[in-house]
Structures are given as C-alpha cells and as structure tokens.
C-alpha cells in the first residue's frame, strides 16, 4: 500500500530542512527522513495518532498538515474498501 508520493516526501523533507536551519540544527539525510516519515505513517495507519504526534514532537519532525491530512484520507479510503 502506497500512502504518499515522492513529491509529498520531498515537500516534507524540504520543510523539515528549513525548520532545522532556522533553529541551527543539522539536517536529516533524505533517506533518514524517509525512515522517520514512514515510521510516523505506520503509527497513523495503526490508529496510534497520539503516539504519532509524540513521535513528531520527540524527533522535531516536520510534516506539513495538508500532507498528513491527505495521507489520513488515503488511510480512511483503504479501510473503507477493506470493509466492503
């Protein structure tokens, strides 16, 4: 199941890099960011939204809200399809 596009990943990573630069923090390598991004999505897919939010805060991971909403919509559609 694909929950995001490479474009969404790139947009999120670029936002994260800008945020880290603003606070004089080192950037995450794109593939490291992907691993963390996917781990957060795995928590959301599992319905563990509080844990996903904790994960985002703990690692100061930036993901644009519109991308999270788009992915959550995809998850909901997948779950609805599985019910039928």
URTA-V303347 format. One record per backbone hydrogen bond with DSSP energy under -1.0 kcal/mol. NH is the residue of the N-H (numbers start at 1). CO is the residue of the C=O. If there is no record, write none. Layout:
nh:NH co:CO
nh:NH co:CO
//
This chain:
nh:9 co:5
nh:10 co:6
nh:11 co:7
nh:12 co:8
nh:13 co:9
nh:14 co:10
nh:15 co:11
nh:16 co:12
nh:17 co:13
nh:18 co:14
nh:19 co:15
nh:20 co:16
nh:21 co:17
nh:22 co:18
nh:23 co:19
nh:24 co:21
nh:25 co:20
nh:33 co:29
nh:34 co:30
nh:35 co:31
nh:36 co:32
nh:37 co:33
nh:38 co:34
nh:39 co:35
nh:40 co:36
nh:41 co:37
nh:42 co:38
nh:43 co:39
nh:44 co:40
nh:45 co:41
nh:46 co:42
nh:47 co:44
nh:48 co:43
nh:49 co:47
nh:52 co:48
nh:53 co:49
nh:54 co:50
nh:55 co:51
nh:56 co:52
nh:57 co:53
nh:58 co:54
nh:59 co:55
nh:61 co:56
nh:68 co:64
nh:69 co:65
nh:70 co:66
nh:71 co:67
nh:72 co:68
nh:73 co:69
nh:74 co:70
nh:75 co:71
nh:76 co:72
nh:77 co:73
nh:78 co:74
nh:79 co:75
nh:80 co:76
nh:81 co:77
nh:82 co:78
nh:83 co:79
//
